[in-house]
Amino acid sequence: MNNSPHETACGTETPRLSKGMALLAGIAFLFLFFLFSCDYGQGIVYAAEPEKPESDKNQPGQQGNAGIPEQKMDNINTFDAGDFENPENCGGCHRDIYAAWSKSKHRFAWEDPFYQPDYLKASHETDGFTDVFCGECHAPIARRTGQLPPPDGSLFDETSKKGVSCDFCHTVKAVVEPVNVQNISDPGRVKRGPRGDGRSPYHDVQFSEIHTDAAFCGACHNVVHPVSGAIVIDTYSDWKEGPYGAKGTRCQDCHMTPGPGVEKNPGKSSFMGKEREHVATHFFPGGSAFFQEREGNDAEAALARRMLQAAAELEIETTAMDGKTALLVRVKNVGAGHKIPTGVTYIRKMWLEVTATDDAGNAVFTSGHTADNNHVDPETVFYQTVFKDADGNLTPKSWLAEEVAYDRRIPAKGHDEQTFVIPVTADGGHRVTVRLMYRSMSQAAADEIGIEGLMVPGIEMARAELTLN
């Protein structure tokens, strides 16, 4: 057997192996394929050298390819079913990241039992207008692969059912404008992220500037009504115009870390990756404690409560006035990089609950308490937004929004004040308790979902107490 290199039409060929050696090599190849390929269905491809940002590429704060007209977005983002990876494939290597994502609201953006009834109701009331308006955020892969509409999900494959998943985010190559899902997808072998220095036997790895920018999040977390122009969700623009945006603290710094504020999560992004000072977490915690509790995810529910409780503080002061007591309540946003509440604030509820009791524990003044049907007193001080429809009526339905009729929320690093008049003297020894409460959806919204016995709990975000003396 001649093991020396020999010439071919394409150059020098490496030595041929014996049959035994070839068999061993084949077995080794199959072992590596099943270990690393995660059912990709293609040959193993090692990553190219990571692409680094050049001077003419997008810099932080810019959204690449901003010159693409909005009307062409559908043509650009049209793909075949199966073009995007099933996230289970990613979980083979990115185990911790997959485990966190699998319990996140991104994972359940579509298969959310609270979202689905509202979505189908909106579709019915608007003759299908909201199928895409709402659906492209909650099921972006289905939208871009022709599986949405119809709104019932009957055409969805398993990947589309999994909401906002790994391959949707990590194949975005640009954000045209941070609103109404105006980003550009490029599914395939290249996976994009904020580093680009990793190696994978399964896919290529590429640095992406837009993944380091809050505008990446803004593409979904800013929503404007496509007909009326009413601002439906303003989380990104609110952040950008506020103090956190000014100093460069991004969405990712708070919502892709282990807890409230900017923390580090040392470890590996995959089991065969390098140790890093920080690996972005993929649970994306917010205020979804109620959802997580119903799913049985106790640790995730506790984290959501910590996020809520880190957001606000209460201060109270009293002043005597004609045999009564003026109670000034100051609500401070000390930990959220955006207004509180944020997101779908026409469904969510944040409010002040005030209780004054005498020495025997009898209530002499209350505000913001719930009735037997779990509805909060309508005269309560609420922090929320409310829309106005085309007839000038107030409505919580975003699809009917012509304009924002009412917006009382607390900006980042800002505060709000409310005075309550308690019908007792300021030196009577009465006990006053003030709580800032939160619900991820109102009880009225829950009643319309049709889930029997669904009672939305109030979560305490902050508390202040004093004795009048």
Residue pairs with C-beta under 8 A, 6 or more apart in sequence:
1 16
1 18
3 15
3 16
4 15
5 12
5 13
5 14
5 15
6 12
6 13
7 13
17 25
32 44
32 201
33 44
36 44
36 92
36 93
36 200
36 201
36 202
36 272
37 44
37 201
37 202
38 88
38 89
38 90
38 91
38 92
38 93
38 202
39 86
39 88
39 89
39 92
40 85
40 89
40 202
40 203
42 189
44 201
44 202
45 189
45 201
45 202
45 203
45 204
46 199
46 200
46 201
47 198
47 199
47 200
47 203
47 204
47 205
48 204
48 206
50 195
50 196
50 197
50 198
50 205
50 206
50 207
51 196
51 206
51 207
52 196
52 207
53 59
53 207
53 209
57 64
57 209
58 64
58 174
58 209
58 210
58 213
59 209
60 209
60 212
60 213
60 248
61 213
61 215
62 213
62 215
63 174
63 175
63 176
63 177
63 178
63 210
63 213
63 215
64 173
64 174
64 175
64 176
64 209
64 210
65 174
65 176
65 184
66 176
66 177
68 76
68 176
68 184
70 176
70 177
70 182
73 176
73 182
73 184
76 184
77 144
77 184
77 185
78 144
78 146
79 144
79 145
79 185
79 187
80 145
80 146
81 145
81 146
81 147
81 157
81 160
82 145
82 157
82 159
83 145
83 187
83 188
84 141
84 144
84 145
84 159
84 165
84 167
84 168
84 171
84 185
84 187
85 159
85 165
85 166
85 167
85 187
86 158
86 159
86 162
86 165
87 98
87 101
87 102
87 107
87 159
87 162
87 165
87 166
87 167
88 98
90 97
90 98
90 166
90 167
91 98
91 99
91 102
93 200
93 202
93 270
93 271
93 272
94 166
94 269
94 270
95 270
95 271
96 267
96 268
96 279
97 269
97 270
97 279
97 280
97 281
97 282
98 166
98 282
100 281
100 282
100 283
101 107
101 165
101 166
101 282
101 283
103 283
103 292
103 295
103 297
103 300
104 282
104 283
104 284
104 300
105 112
105 284
105 286
105 288
105 291
106 163
106 164
106 165
106 282
106 284
107 162
107 163
107 164
107 165
108 163
108 291
109 115
109 137
109 138
109 139
109 163
109 164
110 116
110 138
110 139
110 142
110 153
110 156
110 160
110 161
110 162
110 163
111 161
111 162
111 163
112 138
112 291
113 449
113 451
114 291
114 441
114 446
114 449
115 138
117 448
117 449
117 450
118 445
118 448
118 449
119 130
119 134
119 135
119 138
119 151
120 151
120 152
121 448
122 130
122 134
122 397
122 399
123 129
123 130
123 131
123 151
125 397
125 399
126 399
128 149
128 151
129 399
130 151
130 399
131 148
131 149
131 150
131 151
132 143
132 148
132 149
133 225
133 226
133 399
134 399
135 142
135 143
135 148
135 149
135 151
136 143
136 148
136 180
136 181
137 164
137 181
137 220
137 223
138 163
138 164
139 147
139 148
139 153
139 156
139 160
139 161
139 163
140 164
140 168
140 181
140 220
141 147
141 159
141 160
141 165
141 167
141 168
142 148
142 153
142 155
142 156
142 160
144 185
145 157
145 160
146 155
147 155
147 156
147 157
147 160
148 155
148 156
148 160
153 160
153 161
159 165
159 167
164 220
167 187
167 191
168 185
169 216
170 191
170 192
170 193
170 211
171 185
171 186
171 187
171 188
171 190
171 191
171 192
172 183
172 184
172 185
172 186
172 192
172 208
172 210
172 211
172 216
172 219
173 184
173 185
173 186
173 192
173 208
173 210
174 183
174 184
174 210
175 182
175 183
175 184
175 210
175 213
175 215
175 216
175 218
175 219
176 182
176 183
176 184
177 219
178 215
178 217
178 218
178 219
178 222
178 236
178 237
179 218
179 219
179 222
179 223
179 224
179 236
180 219
180 222
180 223
180 224
180 226
181 219
181 220
182 219
183 216
183 219
189 203
189 204
190 203
190 204
190 205
190 206
191 200
191 203
191 204
191 205
191 206
192 206
192 207
192 208
192 211
193 205
193 206
193 207
193 208
193 211
194 207
194 208
194 211
194 212
194 252
194 280
195 205
195 207
196 205
196 206
196 207
196 208
197 205
197 207
198 205
198 269
198 270
198 273
198 274
199 205
200 270
210 216
212 250
212 252
213 250
214 236
214 239
214 240
214 245
214 250
214 251
214 252
215 236
217 236
217 250
217 251
217 252
217 255
218 235
218 236
218 237
218 240
218 251
221 233
221 235
221 236
221 251
221 343
222 233
222 234
222 235
222 236
222 237
223 231
223 232
223 233
223 398
224 230
224 231
224 232
225 231
225 232
225 398
225 399
225 401
228 401
228 402
228 403
230 387
230 401
230 402
230 403
230 404
231 404
232 398
232 401
233 342
233 343
233 344
234 339
234 342
235 338
235 342
235 343
236 251
238 338
238 339
238 342
238 411
238 412
239 245
239 251
239 337
239 338
239 412
242 337
242 338
242 411
242 412
242 413
243 412
243 413
244 337
244 338
244 412
245 337
249 262
249 337
251 337
252 280
253 262
254 260
254 261
254 262
254 337
255 284
255 285
255 286
256 280
256 281
256 282
256 284
257 263
257 264
257 265
257 278
257 280
257 281
258 264
258 265
258 281
259 285
259 303
259 306
259 307
260 306
260 307
260 310
260 311
260 335
261 310
261 335
264 277
264 278
265 278
265 279
265 280
265 281
266 275
266 276
266 277
266 278
266 279
267 275
267 276
267 279
268 274
268 275
268 276
268 279
269 276
269 279
269 280
283 300
283 303
285 300
285 303
285 304
285 306
285 307
286 304
286 307
286 343
287 304
287 307
287 308
287 341
287 348
287 438
287 440
287 459
288 304
288 440
289 301
289 302
289 304
289 305
289 308
289 440
289 459
290 439
290 440
290 441
290 456
290 457
290 459
291 440
292 298
292 300
292 301
292 304
293 301
305 459
308 438
308 459
308 461
309 460
309 461
309 462
310 334
310 335
311 333
311 334
311 335
311 336
311 340
311 461
312 331
312 332
312 333
312 334
312 335
312 336
312 340
312 410
312 436
312 461
312 462
313 331
313 332
313 334
313 462
314 329
314 330
314 331
314 332
314 434
314 435
314 436
314 462
314 463
314 464
315 329
315 330
315 332
315 464
316 327
316 328
316 329
316 330
316 432
316 434
316 464
316 466
317 327
317 328
317 330
318 325
318 326
318 327
318 328
318 426
318 432
318 466
318 468
319 325
319 326
319 328
319 426
320 326
320 425
320 426
320 427
321 421
323 425
324 421
324 422
324 423
324 424
324 425
325 421
325 422
325 424
325 425
325 426
325 430
325 468
326 419
326 420
326 421
326 422
327 354
327 356
327 419
327 420
327 421
327 422
327 432
327 434
328 417
328 418
328 419
329 352
329 354
329 417
329 418
329 419
329 420
329 434
329 464
330 415
330 416
330 417
331 352
331 383
331 410
331 415
331 416
331 417
331 418
331 436
331 462
332 410
332 414
332 415
333 339
333 340
333 410
333 411
333 412
333 413
333 414
333 415
334 413
336 342
336 412
337 412
338 412
339 409
339 410
339 411
339 412
340 350
340 383
340 409
340 410
341 348
341 349
341 350
341 383
341 384
341 409
341 438
342 409
344 398
345 384
345 385
345 409
346 384
346 385
346 386
346 387
346 396
346 397
346 398
347 396
347 441
347 442
347 445
348 384
348 438
348 439
348 440
348 441
348 442
349 376
349 382
349 384
349 437
349 438
349 439
349 441
349 442
350 382
350 383
350 384
350 436
350 437
350 438
350 439
350 461
351 368
351 376
351 380
351 381
351 382
351 383
351 436
351 437
352 367
352 368
352 380
352 381
352 418
352 434
352 435
352 436
352 437
353 367
353 368
353 369
353 380
353 434
353 435
353 436
353 437
353 458
354 365
354 366
354 367
354 368
354 420
354 432
354 433
354 434
355 363
355 365
355 366
355 369
355 432
355 433
355 434
356 363
356 364
356 365
356 366
356 422
356 424
356 430
356 431
356 432
356 433
356 468
357 363
357 364
357 430
357 431
357 433
358 364
358 424
358 428
358 429
358 430
358 431
359 429
359 430
364 422
364 423
364 424
364 430
365 420
365 422
365 423
365 424
367 377
367 379
367 380
367 381
367 420
368 376
368 377
368 380
368 381
368 435
368 437
369 376
369 377
370 376
370 377
370 443
370 458
371 377
373 443
374 443
374 455
374 456
375 443
375 444
376 382
376 442
376 443
376 458
381 418
382 408
383 408
383 409
383 410
383 416
384 406
384 408
384 409
385 404
385 406
385 407
385 408
385 409
386 394
386 395
386 396
386 404
386 405
386 406
386 407
387 394
387 395
387 396
387 397
387 398
387 400
387 401
387 402
387 403
387 404
387 405
388 394
388 395
388 401
388 402
388 403
388 404
388 405
389 395
389 397
389 400
389 401
389 402
390 400
390 402
394 405
394 406
395 401
396 442
396 444
396 445
408 416
410 416
422 430
422 432
422 468
424 430
424 468
425 468
426 468
427 468
427 469
428 468
428 469
429 467
429 468
429 469
430 467
430 468
431 465
431 466
431 467
431 468
432 465
432 466
432 467
432 468
433 463
433 464
433 465
434 463
434 464
434 465
435 460
435 461
435 462
435 463
436 460
436 461
436 462
436 463
437 458
437 459
437 460
437 461
438 458
438 459
438 460
438 461
439 456
439 457
439 458
439 459
440 456
441 456
442 456
443 455
443 456
446 454
446 455
446 456
447 454
